[in-house]
Amino acid sequence: MTSRVIPVAPFTLTVFGATGDLARRKLIPALFHRDLDGQLPDDATIIGVSRRALSDEQFRAFARQALTDHIPGSELEGPEVDRFLARLSYVAADADAEGGWSELAQRVEAFPEHIPVYYLATAPHLFGPICERLGKYGLAEKGRVVIEKPIGKDLKSAVALNQQVGRIFPEDRVYRIDHYLGKETVQNLMALRFANALFEPLWNNAHIDHVQITVAEALGVEERAGYYDTAGAMRDMVQNHILQLLCLVAMEPPASLDADAVRDEKLKVLRALKPIDDQNMAAVTVRGQYRAGASAGGAVPGYLDELGSSTSSTETFVAVKAEVENWRWAGVPFYLRTGKRLASRVSEIVVGFKPVPHSVFDANVGPIESNRLVIRLQPDEGVKLWLMIKDPGPGGIRLTHVPLDMSFAKAFKVRNPDAYERLILDVVRGNQTLFMRRDEVEAAWKWVDPILEAWRNAKEPPRPYTAGTWGPSAAIALIERDGRTWLEDGA
C-alpha cells in the first residue's frame, strides 16, 4: 500500500531559530520527507533565520548534516537531497535588532504569489518581538505564523503572549502547534469514534468505566534541565499534550471536521473539567521527582544531579485523577500521568469498558475481564481492542482475554510520517483543525493554575521515585484505591 500524496500550493517557509535543536531534529527532516514524496511544489522556498552569521552554503551544510543524523542513509542516496538543499537559503537576523530584516523582507517578497509561513522555533519570549518586526517590515499582511509551546507559564502570561501575537496576526492566521495532534494514531481516534457505528453508542458513562492517558519517557531532562526546572511536568506535558488528548477522547461529536467545529467541542471539555484546588488537591494529584537508578541497562543520575543542584521542588512526574462534569462523562474518572525516567517510553490512551452486567458462564470458564480499547501513540503506533473469546479446544468452554491488534506499520506497509510533516503542510493549506485556538490554551491554563497554586501552598516536596520505575508509589495508590490499576505496554 502506498500513502496518498496531496500537493500543496507554492509557499515560502521562514524558520526562525533555524540552527536550533527543533529545526535540526524535526523541521528539516520533515520538510525533506515531504519533498522526497513529491509533495512540495517545484518553487517552494525555505528560508532559515537565526542570529548566527552563516552563508547560504553554510546553512545548507548544516541542513545536510541534520538529514544525515536523523534520516536513514538509504533515503539520502539519490538526487533528491541536492534538490531539497537547493530550496534553502539563510538570513542572519535578531529579534531585538534591525539588522537583517530588510534582507529577509526582500527574500520573502521575491515570491509574491507564494503563501508566506513563519515558523517561530525560538524561545517563547521572542514570539512577540519577531511578530512585531514582521508587522513593521510588511511581512505579516498575508502571512501565517506558527508558534510552539510553551505558550505562557500560567494564564496571565499566556493571555499576554496571545495578545502580543494577536496585535499583528489575526486568530485565523495563528497556528499554535502541538505535535501530538499530528500523530497518526491521534487522528485515528476521531476516525474510530466517528467513522464506525461500533464505538460511539458506547462512548459514555453507561458503558465506559474509566480512561487512562499515559505519556511516559525513559529519558531524563538531560540538556533541558535549565528550562525544565522552570516548568515541570505539569506545564511541560499536562497543560498541553495530555489535556489535548483528553479533549479528543471526551468531546462531543462535532457537526463537521471544520477547524472551529472541532475546537468548539474541545473547548467545552476543558470548561467542564472539575476544578482541582487546595480543597481536593491531595486526594487527586501526585507529583514526583526521580532519583538515581537504572535505565536501558545502565546506571542513570537523578534529577538533582542532572540539574547540578542540591535542591529543587520541580516535579518530573505527575498523576492526576480528572473528571469531566457533564452528562456524557459524569462519574467516569480520567487518570492522567506523565513523567521522566520511567520504565519505558510509551504514550497511549486506554479506554476501559464496564464489565458485563451478568455472566451466563459457570465459575470454571475463568475470570471474565472487561473490554478495553488501547490507542498507542508511540512507539509502534496502533490500536488494540481487548475481547473475551473461547480458548480453542474440546472439553467445555474456557474463556481467554486477547487483543484484536492493528499495528500501523504492519497493516499499511508504509513509513509512518512524523507529525511535523503533516502539521507544517496543514499550515500551508490553511487548515487549523489540528492546532490550538487561543481560548483553548487559556481554558487549559484556567484549570492548571489552581493545581500549581495548591502545590505551592502545600509546600510539600515532590515524592521521590527511582529512575527506571513507573513513578512514586502514591501514583499507584491514586488509582488502586478506586479498585483499578495502571495498564502498561498495551495490556
C-alpha positions in Angstrom: 0.0 0.0 0.0 1.3 3.5 -0.8 0.4 6.7 1.0 -1.7 9.3 -0.8 0.3 12.4 -1.6 -1.8 15.6 -1.9 0.2 18.6 -3.4 0.1 22.0 -1.7 0.2 25.5 -3.1 3.6 27.2 -3.6 4.9 28.6 -0.3 7.8 30.4 1.3 8.5 29.0 4.7 10.7 31.2 7.0 12.0 29.3 10.0 13.2 31.5 12.9 15.6 29.6 15.1 16.7 27.6 12.0 20.0 26.5 13.6 18.4 25.3 16.8 17.6 21.8 18.1 13.9 21.7 16.9 14.9 22.6 13.3 17.8 20.2 13.2 15.9 17.2 14.7 12.3 17.7 13.4 11.6 20.5 10.9 14.4 20.0 8.3 13.9 16.1 8.2 10.1 16.6 8.0 10.4 19.0 5.1 12.8 16.7 3.3 10.5 13.8 3.6 7.6 15.8 2.1 9.9 16.8 -0.7 11.1 13.2 -1.2 7.4 12.1 -1.5 6.8 14.7 -4.2 4.5 16.9 -2.1 6.4 20.1 -2.2 5.9 22.3 -5.3 8.9 22.9 -7.5 9.3 26.5 -6.4 8.6 26.0 -2.7 11.3 28.0 -0.8 12.7 27.6 2.7 14.5 30.5 4.5 16.4 29.9 7.6 16.8 32.7 10.1 18.8 33.0 13.3 21.3 35.3 14.9 24.3 33.3 13.8 26.2 34.6 10.8 26.1 32.0 8.1 26.2 32.0 4.3 23.6 30.1 2.3 26.1 27.3 1.7 27.0 27.0 5.3 23.3 26.7 6.2 22.9 24.0 3.5 25.8 22.1 5.0 24.1 22.4 8.4 20.9 21.0 6.9 22.7 18.2 5.1 24.2 17.1 8.5 20.8 17.2 10.1 19.5 14.9 7.4 22.5 12.6 7.9 21.9 12.5 11.6 18.1 11.9 11.6 17.2 10.1 8.3 18.2 6.6 7.2 21.1 6.6 4.8 19.1 4.6 2.2 16.8 7.7 1.8 19.7 10.0 1.1 21.4 8.3 -1.8 19.5 9.9 -4.7 19.5 13.4 -6.3 16.6 14.4 -4.0 18.9 15.6 -1.3 20.5 18.2 -3.6 17.1 19.2 -4.9 15.9 19.8 -1.4 19.0 21.7 -0.2 18.7 24.0 -3.3 15.4 25.3 -1.8 17.2 26.6 1.3 18.7 30.0 1.9 19.7 31.9 5.0 19.4 35.3 6.6 21.1 36.4 9.8 18.6 38.5 11.9 18.0 39.3 15.5 14.5 39.7 17.0 15.8 42.6 19.1 17.7 44.5 16.4 17.1 45.8 12.9 20.0 44.1 11.1 18.9 41.5 8.5 15.2 42.3 8.4 15.3 44.3 5.2 17.2 41.4 3.5 14.6 39.0 4.8 11.8 41.2 3.5 13.4 41.2 0.1 13.8 37.4 0.1 10.1 36.8 1.0 8.8 39.5 -1.3 10.7 37.9 -4.2 7.9 35.4 -4.3 4.7 37.5 -4.2 2.4 34.6 -5.4 3.6 32.3 -2.6 1.8 31.7 0.7 4.2 33.1 3.4 4.5 31.0 6.5 6.6 32.0 9.5 7.6 29.2 11.9 8.8 30.5 15.3 11.1 27.7 16.5 12.6 30.0 19.2 12.3 30.7 22.9 8.7 32.0 23.7 9.9 35.4 24.9 10.9 36.1 21.2 7.5 35.3 19.8 6.2 38.9 20.4 9.3 40.8 19.1 9.5 38.6 16.0 5.8 39.2 15.2 6.2 42.9 15.8 9.1 43.1 13.3 7.2 41.0 10.8 4.5 43.6 11.0 6.9 46.5 10.9 8.6 45.2 7.7 5.3 44.5 5.9 5.6 40.7 6.1 2.5 39.9 8.2 -0.2 41.1 5.8 -0.8 37.7 4.2 1.5 35.6 6.4 0.6 32.7 8.7 2.6 32.3 11.9 3.3 29.1 13.8 4.2 29.2 17.5 5.5 26.3 19.6 4.8 25.5 23.3 5.1 26.7 26.0 2.5 29.3 25.4 3.0 31.1 28.7 3.8 29.7 32.1 0.4 30.5 33.5 -2.9 32.1 32.5 -1.7 35.6 32.9 1.5 35.1 30.7 -0.5 33.1 28.1 -3.0 35.9 27.7 -0.2 38.5 27.4 1.6 36.4 24.8 -1.6 35.8 22.8 -2.4 39.5 22.9 1.1 40.3 21.7 0.9 37.9 18.7 -2.7 38.9 18.1 -1.9 42.5 17.6 0.0 41.5 14.4 -1.7 38.3 13.2 -5.5 37.7 13.4 -6.6 34.5 15.0 -7.3 32.8 11.7 -3.6 33.1 10.8 -2.1 31.9 14.1 -1.2 28.3 14.3 -0.4 27.1 17.9 1.3 23.7 17.3 1.0 20.7 19.5 2.8 17.9 17.6 0.8 15.2 19.5 -2.2 16.3 17.5 -0.4 15.5 14.3 0.3 11.9 15.2 -1.5 9.3 13.0 -3.0 7.5 16.0 -4.5 10.6 17.5 -6.3 11.4 14.3 -7.4 7.7 14.1 -9.1 8.3 17.5 -11.5 10.5 15.7 -11.9 8.0 12.8 -12.6 5.2 15.3 -15.3 7.3 17.1 -17.0 9.0 14.2 -16.5 6.7 11.2 -17.7 3.5 12.9 -21.1 2.6 14.3 -19.4 0.3 16.8 -18.0 2.7 19.4 -19.9 6.0 19.6 -23.1 4.5 21.0 -21.0 3.0 23.9 -18.9 6.2 24.4 -20.5 7.4 27.6 -20.7 6.7 31.3 -23.2 3.9 30.9 -20.6 1.7 29.2 -17.1 3.2 30.0 -15.7 2.6 33.4 -12.6 4.8 33.2 -10.0 6.3 30.9 -6.2 6.3 31.3 -3.8 8.6 29.4 -0.1 7.9 29.9 2.8 9.9 28.3 6.0 8.2 29.7 9.6 9.0 28.8 12.6 6.8 29.7 15.0 9.7 29.2 15.7 12.3 31.9 15.8 16.1 31.4 19.5 16.0 30.4 20.4 19.2 28.4 16.9 20.7 29.0 17.4 20.7 32.8 17.7 24.5 33.0 14.4 25.1 31.1 12.7 22.1 32.7 13.3 23.4 36.3 11.2 26.5 35.5 8.4 24.4 34.0 8.0 20.9 35.4 5.8 18.1 34.2 2.5 19.9 34.7 3.4 22.8 32.5 5.6 20.8 30.1 3.2 18.0 29.3 -0.2 18.1 31.1 -1.3 21.6 30.2 -0.9 21.0 26.5 -0.3 17.4 25.2 -2.3 15.4 27.8 -5.2 17.8 28.0 -5.5 17.8 24.2 -5.6 14.0 24.2 -8.3 14.1 26.9 -10.3 16.5 24.8 -10.3 14.2 21.8 -11.4 11.3 23.9 -14.2 13.2 25.7 -15.5 15.7 23.2 -19.0 15.5 21.7 -19.2 14.7 18.0 -18.6 17.9 16.1 -21.0 18.9 13.3 -18.1 18.6 10.8 -14.3 18.4 10.8 -14.0 22.1 10.2 -11.4 23.6 12.4 -13.8 25.6 14.6 -16.4 22.9 14.9 -13.8 20.5 16.3 -12.2 23.2 18.5 -15.5 24.3 19.9 -16.2 20.8 21.2 -12.7 20.5 22.7 -13.2 23.8 24.5 -16.4 22.5 26.1 -14.5 19.6 27.6 -11.8 21.9 29.1 -14.5 24.1 30.6 -16.3 21.1 32.0 -13.2 19.8 33.9 -13.9 19.6 37.6 -11.7 22.2 39.4 -8.7 21.0 41.5 -7.5 23.3 44.2 -6.4 23.3 47.9 -9.5 21.5 49.0 -9.1 18.3 46.9 -5.5 18.5 45.5 -4.1 15.9 47.9 -6.7 13.3 47.0 -6.5 13.6 43.3 -2.9 14.6 42.4 0.6 13.1 42.9 3.8 14.8 42.0 7.2 13.1 42.0 10.9 13.6 41.2 13.3 10.9 40.0 16.3 9.8 41.9 19.3 7.9 40.5 18.5 4.4 39.2 18.9 2.2 36.1 17.5 2.7 32.6 18.3 1.0 29.3 20.6 -1.4 31.1 22.8 1.2 32.7 23.0 3.5 35.7 21.5 6.9 35.3 21.7 10.0 37.5 18.9 11.6 39.5 17.2 14.9 38.5 19.2 17.0 41.0 22.4 15.5 39.6 21.4 16.5 36.1 20.3 19.9 37.3 23.5 20.4 39.2 21.7 21.5 42.3 21.2 20.2 45.8 17.5 21.0 45.9 14.5 21.6 43.6 10.8 21.5 44.1 10.1 20.9 40.4 8.1 17.8 39.6 9.3 15.3 36.9 6.2 13.1 37.4 2.5 14.0 37.7 -0.5 11.8 38.1 -4.0 13.3 38.2 -7.5 11.9 38.6 -9.6 14.3 36.5 -13.3 14.4 36.0 -15.4 15.9 33.2 -18.6 17.2 34.7 -21.2 16.7 32.0 -24.0 14.2 31.3 -21.8 12.0 29.0 -18.9 11.6 31.5 -20.4 12.0 34.9 -18.8 9.5 37.3 -16.1 8.4 34.8 -12.6 9.2 36.1 -9.8 10.1 33.7 -6.4 9.0 35.1 -3.6 11.1 33.7 0.1 10.5 34.2 3.4 11.6 32.7 7.0 11.5 33.8 10.7 11.4 33.0 12.9 8.4 33.6 10.0 6.0 33.8 10.3 2.3 33.0 9.8 2.7 29.2 8.9 5.2 26.6 5.2 4.9 25.8 2.3 7.2 25.0 -1.1 5.6 25.0 -4.8 6.0 25.8 -6.7 3.2 27.4 -10.5 3.2 27.4 -11.7 0.7 30.0 -15.3 -0.5 29.5 -17.5 -1.7 32.3 -17.8 -5.4 33.0 -20.7 -7.4 31.6 -23.7 -7.0 33.9 -24.4 -10.7 34.3 -22.3 -13.8 33.4 -24.1 -16.8 31.9 -20.9 -18.9 32.3 -20.1 -21.1 35.3 -17.1 -20.5 37.5 -14.9 -23.0 35.6 -14.6 -20.8 32.5 -12.1 -18.4 34.2 -12.4 -14.8 35.1 -14.3 -12.5 32.7 -12.2 -9.4 32.1 -13.6 -6.1 30.9 -13.2 -5.0 27.3 -10.7 -2.2 26.7 -9.6 -0.1 23.7 -5.9 0.8 23.7 -4.7 3.5 21.4 -0.9 3.5 21.2 0.7 6.8 20.1 4.3 5.9 20.4 6.3 3.7 19.9 4.7 1.2 17.4 1.6 3.3 16.7 -1.5 1.1 16.6 -4.8 0.1 18.1 -5.8 -2.9 20.3 -9.3 -4.0 21.2 -9.2 -6.5 24.1 -12.1 -9.0 24.0 -13.1 -12.2 25.7 -13.2 -15.3 23.4 -13.3 -19.1 23.9 -10.0 -20.8 24.4 -9.7 -23.2 21.4 -10.0 -26.9 22.2 -12.5 -29.6 23.3 -13.8 -30.3 26.7 -16.0 -27.4 27.5 -15.7 -23.7 27.5 -12.8 -21.7 28.9 -12.5 -18.0 28.2 -9.4 -16.0 27.5 -8.7 -12.3 27.1 -7.0 -11.5 23.8 -6.5 -8.4 21.6 -7.5 -7.6 18.1 -4.2 -5.9 17.3 -3.7 -3.4 14.4 -0.1 -2.1 14.1 0.0 0.7 11.5 3.5 -0.3 10.3 2.3 -3.9 9.7 -1.1 -3.1 8.4 -0.2 -0.4 5.9 3.4 -1.2 4.9 4.3 2.5 4.6 6.6 4.8 6.5 4.7 6.5 9.3 5.1 10.2 8.7 6.3 12.3 11.5 3.7 14.7 13.0 5.6 17.7 11.8 5.3 16.6 8.2 1.5 16.8 8.4 1.3 19.9 10.5 3.6 22.1 8.5 1.7 21.4 5.3 -1.6 21.9 7.1 -0.4 25.5 7.8 0.2 25.9 4.1 -3.3 24.5 3.4 -4.8 26.9 5.9 -6.3 24.0 7.9 -6.3 24.8 11.6 -8.1 21.7 12.8 -5.1 20.2 14.5 -3.9 23.5 16.0 -5.0 25.0 19.3 -7.2 28.1 19.4 -6.5 30.9 21.8 -9.5 30.2 24.0 -8.4 26.5 24.3 -5.0 27.5 25.5 -6.4 29.9 28.1 -9.1 27.4 29.3 -6.4 24.8 29.9 -4.4 27.3 32.0 -7.5 28.2 34.0 -7.7 24.5 35.0 -4.0 24.0 35.6 -3.2 27.3 37.5 -5.2 26.3 40.7 -3.4 23.0 40.8 0.0 24.7 40.7 -1.1 27.2 43.3 -2.3 24.4 45.6 1.0 22.7 45.3 2.8 25.9 46.2 0.6 26.5 49.2 1.1 22.9 50.4 4.9 23.4 50.4 5.4 19.7 50.1 8.4 18.4 48.1 7.8 16.1 45.2 7.7 12.4 46.2 11.0 10.6 45.2 10.9 7.7 42.8 13.8 5.6 41.4 14.7 6.1 37.8 13.5 3.2 35.7 10.3 2.6 37.6 6.7 3.8 37.0 6.9 6.7 39.4 6.0 7.2 43.1 4.1 4.5 44.9 1.5 7.2 45.7 0.6 7.2 42.0 -0.3 3.5 42.2 -2.4 4.2 45.3 -4.2 7.0 43.5 -5.8 4.6 41.0 -5.9 1.4 43.1 -7.9 2.9 45.9 -10.7 3.1 43.3 -10.3 -0.6 42.5 -8.4 -0.1 39.3 -4.8 -0.4 38.2 -2.5 1.3 35.7 -2.1 -0.6 32.5 1.3 -0.7 30.8 2.6 -1.7 27.3 -0.8 -2.1 25.7 -2.0 -4.6 28.3 
